[in-house]
């Protein structure tokens, strides 16, 4: 996505793909109070087993980075009604 856009922008909808539901599921797990390690394991499992990509040397490192990015995104933790347009 171009700099300055966020995931709620209508123009960003073209960047959505078939894998976004895994990311949304990870965010929902975190929002529901799941431990970070559980969500890291979930994301690694999705990549390794569900997508069939196998485990790579940096699979867990990248999953941890995704979890940290989700946690750092303040807009992720608001509902659409909470965001001013």
C-alpha positions in Angstrom: 0.0 0.0 0.0 1.2 3.5 -0.7 2.6 5.5 2.2 -0.1 7.4 4.1 -2.9 4.9 3.3 -4.4 2.7 5.9 -6.2 -0.6 5.7 -9.6 1.1 6.1 -9.3 3.3 3.0 -11.6 2.3 0.2 -8.8 2.7 -2.2 -6.8 0.1 -0.3 -9.4 -2.6 -0.9 -7.5 -3.7 -4.1 -4.6 -4.8 -2.0 -6.8 -7.4 -0.2 -6.1 -11.0 -1.2 -7.1 -14.5 -0.3 -4.6 -14.6 2.6 -6.0 -11.6 4.5 -8.4 -13.8 6.5 -5.3 -15.3 8.2 -4.1 -11.9 9.2 -7.6 -10.9 10.4 -7.8 -14.1 12.4 -4.5 -13.4 14.0 -5.6 -9.9 14.9 -8.9 -11.2 16.4 -7.0 -13.7 18.5 -4.8 -11.0 19.9 -7.8 -8.7 20.5 -9.5 -11.6 22.3 -6.5 -11.9 24.7 -4.6 -14.8 23.2 -1.0 -14.9 24.2 1.4 -13.5 21.6 3.2 -16.9 21.4 -0.1 -18.6 20.5 -0.6 -16.2 17.6 3.0 -16.6 16.4 2.5 -20.3 16.4 -0.8 -19.9 14.5 0.8 -17.7 11.8 3.8 -20.1 11.5 1.3 -23.1 11.1 -0.6 -21.3 8.4 2.5 -20.7 6.4 4.1 -24.1 7.0 1.1 -26.4 6.8 -2.0 -24.6 5.4 -0.2 -22.8 2.6 2.2 -25.7 2.3 5.3 -23.5 2.1 7.3 -25.5 4.7 9.3 -24.1 7.5 12.1 -21.7 6.6 14.9 -20.4 8.8 13.0 -17.1 9.4 9.4 -18.4 9.6 9.0 -17.8 13.3 10.9 -14.5 13.2 8.6 -13.2 10.5 5.5 -14.4 12.4 6.7 -12.5 15.5 7.2 -9.4 13.4 3.6 -9.7 12.1 2.3 -10.0 15.7 4.3 -7.0 16.8 3.0 -5.0 13.8 -0.6 -5.9 14.6 -0.1 -4.9 18.2 1.5 -1.6 17.2 -1.4 -0.6 14.9 -3.7 1.6 16.9 -6.3 1.7 14.2 -6.5 -2.1 14.3 -8.1 -1.9 17.8 -10.9 0.4 16.9 -14.2 -0.3 15.2 -15.1 1.5 12.0 -17.6 3.6 14.0 -14.8 4.9 16.2 -12.7 6.3 13.3 -13.5 9.7 11.9 -13.6 9.9 8.2 
